[in-house]
Amino acid sequence: MTPKRGLKQRALSGAVLAKAIAEFDQEFVADTFGSPSPGAAMRWQDARRARGRPKRGRGAKVISISVERSLLERSDLLARRMDVSRAELVARGLKAMLAAEGEI
């Protein structure tokens, strides 16, 4: 493997090299680690947390519905004009119907 441009390789003497890699010759090196600091523990939890869309309300439920094609095309055009997603347009429509029926 060739070194990256601008980086010089230097040869290590046998003793220096042996000292540098000695820790990797031990088994169960992880047992020598202590507990992580509170900051490191928080960063670890953040890294492990599942990513995805932010939760809104009580979360979302994916549903499958059938919509007549021309109605879907017209609603997609409206959503584009309003600069909202199809899901947001449908959610607004459902909320408007629930409000009109006195359910909200």
OpenMM code with the backbone's topology and positions (N, CA, C; nanometers):
from openmm import Vec3, app, unit

residues = "MET THR PRO LYS ARG GLY LEU LYS GLN ARG ALA LEU SER GLY ALA VAL LEU ALA LYS ALA ILE ALA GLU PHE ASP GLN GLU PHE VAL ALA ASP THR PHE GLY SER PRO SER PRO GLY ALA ALA MET ARG TRP GLN ASP ALA ARG ARG ALA ARG GLY ARG PRO LYS ARG GLY ARG GLY ALA LYS VAL ILE SER ILE SER VAL GLU ARG SER LEU LEU GLU ARG SER ASP LEU LEU ALA ARG ARG MET ASP VAL SER ARG ALA GLU LEU VAL ALA ARG GLY LEU LYS ALA MET LEU ALA ALA GLU GLY GLU ILE".split()
positions = [
    Vec3(0.0847, -0.1174, 0.0000),
    Vec3(0.0000, 0.0000, 0.0000),
    Vec3(0.0889, 0.1233, 0.0000),
    Vec3(0.0594, 0.2154, -0.0868),
    Vec3(0.1411, 0.3359, -0.0945),
    Vec3(0.0866, 0.4426, -0.0027),
    Vec3(0.1748, 0.5250, 0.0536),
    Vec3(0.1274, 0.6305, 0.1432),
    Vec3(0.0536, 0.7384, 0.0654),
    Vec3(-0.0331, 0.8126, 0.1354),
    Vec3(-0.1047, 0.9227, 0.0713),
    Vec3(-0.0052, 1.0310, 0.0346),
    Vec3(-0.0403, 1.1089, -0.0644),
    Vec3(0.0475, 1.2179, -0.1055),
    Vec3(0.0727, 1.3134, 0.0096),
    Vec3(0.1937, 1.3577, 0.0217),
    Vec3(0.2276, 1.4551, 0.1234),
    Vec3(0.2609, 1.3945, 0.2589),
    Vec3(0.2313, 1.2673, 0.2789),
    Vec3(0.2625, 1.2026, 0.4064),
    Vec3(0.3905, 1.1217, 0.3907),
    Vec3(0.4790, 1.1412, 0.4829),
    Vec3(0.6042, 1.0656, 0.4783),
    Vec3(0.5911, 0.9432, 0.5665),
    Vec3(0.6405, 0.8332, 0.5181),
    Vec3(0.6433, 0.7128, 0.5990),
    Vec3(0.7756, 0.7078, 0.6725),
    Vec3(0.7711, 0.6669, 0.7963),
    Vec3(0.8961, 0.6510, 0.8683),
    Vec3(0.9007, 0.5083, 0.9225),
    Vec3(1.0146, 0.4539, 0.9193),
    Vec3(1.0328, 0.3172, 0.9673),
    Vec3(1.0486, 0.3193, 1.1185),
    Vec3(0.9810, 0.2278, 1.1841),
    Vec3(0.9933, 0.2157, 1.3290),
    Vec3(1.0933, 0.1054, 1.3597),
    Vec3(1.1701, 0.1286, 1.4621),
    Vec3(1.2644, 0.0235, 1.5019),
    Vec3(1.1841, -0.0928, 1.5595),
    Vec3(1.2443, -0.2060, 1.5676),
    Vec3(1.1763, -0.3251, 1.6173),
    Vec3(1.1210, -0.3069, 1.7569),
    Vec3(1.1965, -0.2445, 1.8455),
    Vec3(1.1524, -0.2257, 1.9843),
    Vec3(1.0352, -0.1287, 1.9917),
    Vec3(1.0433, -0.0204, 1.9154),
    Vec3(0.9359, 0.0803, 1.9161),
    Vec3(0.8082, 0.0205, 1.8576),
    Vec3(0.8214, -0.0550, 1.7506),
    Vec3(0.7062, -0.1188, 1.6881),
    Vec3(0.6437, -0.2209, 1.7814),
    Vec3(0.7252, -0.3004, 1.8471),
    Vec3(0.6734, -0.4013, 1.9405),
    Vec3(0.5970, -0.3344, 2.0543),
    Vec3(0.6489, -0.2233, 2.1047),
    Vec3(0.5808, -0.1512, 2.2131),
    Vec3(0.4479, -0.0930, 2.1642),
    Vec3(0.4462, -0.0429, 2.0403),
    Vec3(0.3259, 0.0197, 1.9863),
    Vec3(0.2125, -0.0810, 1.9659),
    Vec3(0.2446, -0.2034, 1.9326),
    Vec3(0.1400, -0.3023, 1.9044),
    Vec3(0.1186, -0.4023, 2.0174),
    Vec3(0.1907, -0.3875, 2.1275),
    Vec3(0.1818, -0.4842, 2.2376),
    Vec3(0.0399, -0.4936, 2.2931),
    Vec3(-0.0298, -0.3808, 2.3039),
    Vec3(-0.1643, -0.3850, 2.3622),
    Vec3(-0.2615, -0.4671, 2.2781),
    Vec3(-0.2343, -0.4798, 2.1489),
    Vec3(-0.3245, -0.5547, 2.0620),
    Vec3(-0.3000, -0.7054, 2.0694),
    Vec3(-0.1927, -0.7452, 2.1332),
    Vec3(-0.1629, -0.8870, 2.1504),
    Vec3(-0.2362, -0.9466, 2.2698),
    Vec3(-0.2920, -0.8627, 2.3566),
    Vec3(-0.3609, -0.9117, 2.4755),
    Vec3(-0.5027, -0.9552, 2.4398),
    Vec3(-0.5526, -1.0567, 2.5072),
    Vec3(-0.6912, -1.0972, 2.4893),
    Vec3(-0.7792, -1.0146, 2.5812),
    Vec3(-0.9020, -0.9973, 2.5416),
    Vec3(-1.0024, -0.9270, 2.6221),
    Vec3(-0.9574, -0.7867, 2.6613),
    Vec3(-0.9065, -0.7148, 2.5660),
    Vec3(-0.8619, -0.5778, 2.5899),
    Vec3(-0.9793, -0.4929, 2.6377),
    Vec3(-1.0989, -0.5232, 2.5920),
    Vec3(-1.2166, -0.4446, 2.6299),
    Vec3(-1.2422, -0.4509, 2.7799),
    Vec3(-1.1977, -0.5583, 2.8457),
    Vec3(-1.2169, -0.5698, 2.9907),
    Vec3(-1.1371, -0.4648, 3.0671),
    Vec3(-1.0378, -0.4062, 3.0041),
    Vec3(-0.9564, -0.3059, 3.0729),
    Vec3(-1.0207, -0.1667, 3.0663),
    Vec3(-1.1239, -0.1522, 2.9881),
    Vec3(-1.1896, -0.0220, 2.9762),
    Vec3(-1.2785, 0.0013, 3.0969),
    Vec3(-1.2867, 0.1257, 3.1390),
    Vec3(-1.3758, 0.1609, 3.2489),
    Vec3(-1.5126, 0.2002, 3.1948),
    Vec3(-1.5980, 0.2469, 3.2836),
    Vec3(-1.7296, 0.2950, 3.2408),
    Vec3(-1.7122, 0.4234, 3.1620),
    Vec3(-1.7969, 0.4454, 3.0621),
    Vec3(-1.7833, 0.5686, 2.9842),
    Vec3(-1.8248, 0.6895, 3.0677),
    Vec3(-1.7707, 0.8033, 3.0310),
    Vec3(-1.8094, 0.9269, 3.0993),
    Vec3(-1.9557, 0.9557, 3.0656),
    Vec3(-2.0237, 1.0388, 3.1440),
    Vec3(-2.1644, 1.0698, 3.1134),
    Vec3(-2.1826, 1.1254, 2.9719),
    Vec3(-2.0895, 1.2098, 2.9283),
    Vec3(-2.0993, 1.2650, 2.7925),
    Vec3(-2.0844, 1.1581, 2.6866),
    Vec3(-1.9884, 1.0668, 2.7074),
    Vec3(-1.9669, 0.9581, 2.6113),
    Vec3(-2.0871, 0.8639, 2.6099),
    Vec3(-2.1452, 0.8403, 2.7270),
    Vec3(-2.2633, 0.7533, 2.7345),
    Vec3(-2.3803, 0.8153, 2.6585),
    Vec3(-2.3975, 0.9461, 2.6709),
    Vec3(-2.5064, 1.0130, 2.5978),
    Vec3(-2.4834, 1.0064, 2.4471),
    Vec3(-2.3574, 1.0272, 2.4045),
    Vec3(-2.3272, 1.0193, 2.2611),
    Vec3(-2.3521, 0.8783, 2.2089),
    Vec3(-2.3185, 0.7768, 2.2895),
    Vec3(-2.3415, 0.6377, 2.2500),
    Vec3(-2.4907, 0.6102, 2.2349),
    Vec3(-2.5710, 0.6585, 2.3299),
    Vec3(-2.7164, 0.6395, 2.3218),
    Vec3(-2.7735, 0.7106, 2.1995),
    Vec3(-2.7238, 0.8310, 2.1705),
    Vec3(-2.7692, 0.9037, 2.0518),
    Vec3(-2.7356, 0.8259, 1.9250),
    Vec3(-2.6168, 0.7668, 1.9215),
    Vec3(-2.5748, 0.6912, 1.8034),
    Vec3(-2.6583, 0.5647, 1.7863),
    Vec3(-2.7003, 0.5027, 1.8948),
    Vec3(-2.7773, 0.3787, 1.8890),
    Vec3(-2.9249, 0.4010, 1.8608),
    Vec3(-2.9735, 0.5237, 1.8884),
    Vec3(-3.1161, 0.5518, 1.8735),
    Vec3(-3.1574, 0.5347, 1.7275),
    Vec3(-3.2713, 0.4733, 1.7105),
    Vec3(-3.3232, 0.4516, 1.5754),
    Vec3(-3.3563, 0.5859, 1.5114),
    Vec3(-3.3169, 0.5998, 1.3910),
    Vec3(-3.3458, 0.7222, 1.3165),
    Vec3(-3.4768, 0.7047, 1.2432),
    Vec3(-3.5262, 0.8097, 1.1900),
    Vec3(-3.6501, 0.8054, 1.1138),
    Vec3(-3.7212, 0.9385, 1.1229),
    Vec3(-3.8413, 0.9384, 1.0799),
    Vec3(-3.9185, 1.0620, 1.0850),
    Vec3(-3.9501, 1.0973, 1.2293),
    Vec3(-3.9522, 1.2274, 1.2576),
    Vec3(-3.9884, 1.2656, 1.3939),
    Vec3(-4.1326, 1.2285, 1.4252),
    Vec3(-4.1565, 1.1880, 1.5459),
    Vec3(-4.2895, 1.1471, 1.5865),
    Vec3(-4.3771, 1.2700, 1.6049),
    Vec3(-4.4948, 1.2678, 1.5446),
    Vec3(-4.5903, 1.3771, 1.5591),
    Vec3(-4.7155, 1.3207, 1.6238),
    Vec3(-4.7665, 1.3906, 1.7209),
    Vec3(-4.8856, 1.3413, 1.7888),
    Vec3(-4.8569, 1.2079, 1.8547),
    Vec3(-4.9422, 1.1104, 1.8278),
    Vec3(-4.9223, 0.9760, 1.8835),
    Vec3(-4.8498, 0.8851, 1.7855),
    Vec3(-4.7883, 0.9428, 1.6833),
    Vec3(-4.7192, 0.8635, 1.5824),
    Vec3(-4.8064, 0.8485, 1.4596),
    Vec3(-4.7575, 0.7818, 1.3610),
    Vec3(-4.8288, 0.7662, 1.2349),
    Vec3(-4.8604, 0.6189, 1.2104),
    Vec3(-4.9629, 0.5949, 1.1333),
    Vec3(-5.0012, 0.4601, 1.0922),
    Vec3(-5.0086, 0.4605, 0.9411),
    Vec3(-4.9380, 0.3716, 0.8764),
    Vec3(-4.9413, 0.3604, 0.7314),
    Vec3(-5.0669, 0.2848, 0.6922),
    Vec3(-5.1432, 0.3421, 0.5985),
    Vec3(-5.2660, 0.2779, 0.5529),
    Vec3(-5.2637, 0.2683, 0.4014),
    Vec3(-5.3450, 0.1814, 0.3486),
    Vec3(-5.3589, 0.1671, 0.2047),
    Vec3(-5.5043, 0.1955, 0.1695),
    Vec3(-5.5266, 0.2949, 0.0823),
    Vec3(-5.6627, 0.3285, 0.0415),
    Vec3(-5.6703, 0.3317, -0.1101),
    Vec3(-5.7897, 0.3133, -0.1621),
    Vec3(-5.8126, 0.3234, -0.3059),
    Vec3(-5.8784, 0.4575, -0.3348),
    Vec3(-5.8226, 0.5283, -0.4330),
    Vec3(-5.8752, 0.6582, -0.4727),
    Vec3(-5.8868, 0.6584, -0.6244),
    Vec3(-5.9968, 0.7092, -0.6741),
    Vec3(-6.0172, 0.7179, -0.8186),
    Vec3(-5.9025, 0.7990, -0.8788),
    Vec3(-5.8506, 0.7558, -0.9936),
    Vec3(-5.7286, 0.8123, -1.0518),
    Vec3(-5.7360, 0.9628, -1.0764),
    Vec3(-5.8443, 1.0104, -1.1338),
    Vec3(-5.8507, 1.1537, -1.1641),
    Vec3(-5.8593, 1.2362, -1.0348),
    Vec3(-5.9255, 1.1837, -0.9326),
    Vec3(-5.9302, 1.2527, -0.8042),
    Vec3(-5.7899, 1.2591, -0.7429),
    Vec3(-5.7145, 1.1517, -0.7552),
    Vec3(-5.5782, 1.1489, -0.7029),
    Vec3(-5.4896, 1.2486, -0.7775),
    Vec3(-5.5036, 1.2534, -0.9106),
    Vec3(-5.4237, 1.3482, -0.9897),
    Vec3(-5.4554, 1.4916, -0.9504),
    Vec3(-5.5845, 1.5222, -0.9344),
    Vec3(-5.6241, 1.6580, -0.8969),
    Vec3(-5.5748, 1.6922, -0.7567),
    Vec3(-5.5825, 1.5953, -0.6650),
    Vec3(-5.5364, 1.6219, -0.5289),
    Vec3(-5.3843, 1.6381, -0.5244),
    Vec3(-5.3122, 1.5631, -0.6064),
    Vec3(-5.1669, 1.5792, -0.6125),
    Vec3(-5.1295, 1.7177, -0.6649),
    Vec3(-5.2029, 1.7665, -0.7658),
    Vec3(-5.1791, 1.9017, -0.8165),
    Vec3(-5.2044, 2.0060, -0.7079),
    Vec3(-5.3130, 1.9884, -0.6331),
    Vec3(-5.3441, 2.0802, -0.5245),
    Vec3(-5.2355, 2.0764, -0.4178),
    Vec3(-5.1914, 1.9573, -0.3812),
    Vec3(-5.0863, 1.9440, -0.2800),
    Vec3(-4.9591, 2.0136, -0.3263),
    Vec3(-4.9252, 2.0001, -0.4554),
    Vec3(-4.8066, 2.0664, -0.5092),
    Vec3(-4.8217, 2.2183, -0.5013),
    Vec3(-4.9405, 2.2682, -0.5384),
    Vec3(-4.9651, 2.4132, -0.5318),
    Vec3(-4.9575, 2.4636, -0.3886),
    Vec3(-5.0049, 2.3834, -0.2942),
    Vec3(-5.0032, 2.4230, -0.1530),
    Vec3(-4.8680, 2.3954, -0.0875),
    Vec3(-4.7783, 2.3278, -0.1609),
    Vec3(-4.6462, 2.2917, -0.1119),
    Vec3(-4.6555, 2.2034, 0.0133),
    Vec3(-4.7426, 2.1024, 0.0067),
    Vec3(-4.7551, 2.0030, 0.1134),
    Vec3(-4.7494, 1.8645, 0.0495),
    Vec3(-4.7262, 1.7644, 0.1307),
    Vec3(-4.7230, 1.6277, 0.0793),
    Vec3(-4.8661, 1.5764, 0.0587),
    Vec3(-4.8769, 1.4671, -0.0123),
    Vec3(-5.0069, 1.4036, -0.0311),
    Vec3(-5.0652, 1.3633, 0.1044),
    Vec3(-4.9806, 1.3072, 0.1904),
    Vec3(-5.0269, 1.2645, 0.3227),
    Vec3(-5.0785, 1.3831, 0.4037),
    Vec3(-5.0086, 1.4960, 0.3954),
    Vec3(-5.0535, 1.6155, 0.4685),
    Vec3(-5.1865, 1.6654, 0.4140),
    Vec3(-5.2035, 1.6613, 0.2827),
    Vec3(-5.3302, 1.7042, 0.2226),
    Vec3(-5.4450, 1.6144, 0.2689),
    Vec3(-5.4231, 1.4846, 0.2695),
    Vec3(-5.5262, 1.3903, 0.3144),
    Vec3(-5.5559, 1.4133, 0.4630),
    Vec3(-5.4511, 1.4332, 0.5441),
    Vec3(-5.4717, 1.4573, 0.6867),
    Vec3(-5.5536, 1.5844, 0.7094),
    Vec3(-5.5231, 1.6900, 0.6337),
    Vec3(-5.6002, 1.8147, 0.6471),
    Vec3(-5.7462, 1.7923, 0.6076),
    Vec3(-5.7678, 1.7155, 0.5019),
    Vec3(-5.9047, 1.6862, 0.4597),
    Vec3(-5.9810, 1.6078, 0.5654),
    Vec3(-5.9165, 1.5089, 0.6239),
    Vec3(-5.9814, 1.4308, 0.7301),
    Vec3(-6.0128, 1.5183, 0.8514),
    Vec3(-5.9197, 1.6056, 0.8884),
    Vec3(-5.9439, 1.6957, 1.0014),
    Vec3(-6.0602, 1.7901, 0.9718),
    Vec3(-6.0677, 1.8401, 0.8484),
    Vec3(-6.1773, 1.9303, 0.8115),
    Vec3(-6.3113, 1.8576, 0.8184),
    Vec3(-6.3155, 1.7332, 0.7722),
    Vec3(-6.4402, 1.6558, 0.7768),
    Vec3(-6.4792, 1.6263, 0.9215),
    Vec3(-6.3819, 1.5903, 1.0048),
    Vec3(-6.4110, 1.5632, 1.1457),
    Vec3(-6.4612, 1.6905, 1.2160),
    Vec3(-6.4030, 1.8039, 1.1829),
    Vec3(-6.4475, 1.9304, 1.2433),
    Vec3(-6.5886, 1.9643, 1.1959),
    Vec3(-6.6163, 1.9406, 1.0691),
    Vec3(-6.7488, 1.9711, 1.0149),
    Vec3(-6.8569, 1.8835, 1.0802),
    Vec3(-6.8192, 1.7631, 1.1179),
    Vec3(-6.9128, 1.6711, 1.1813),
    Vec3(-6.9143, 1.6861, 1.3342),
    Vec3(-6.8341, 1.7800, 1.3846),
    Vec3(-6.8293, 1.8030, 1.5296),
    Vec3(-6.7540, 1.6974, 1.6066),
    Vec3(-6.6649, 1.6283, 1.5411),
    Vec3(-6.5899, 1.5208, 1.6065),
    Vec3(-6.4592, 1.5681, 1.6663),
    Vec3(-6.4185, 1.6904, 1.6382),
    Vec3(-6.2910, 1.7402, 1.6931),
    Vec3(-6.3214, 1.8351, 1.8070),
] * unit.nanometer
topology = app.Topology()
chain = topology.addChain("A")
for resn in residues:
    res = topology.addResidue(resn, chain)
    for name in ("N", "CA", "C"):
        topology.addAtom(name, app.Element.getBySymbol(name[0]), res)
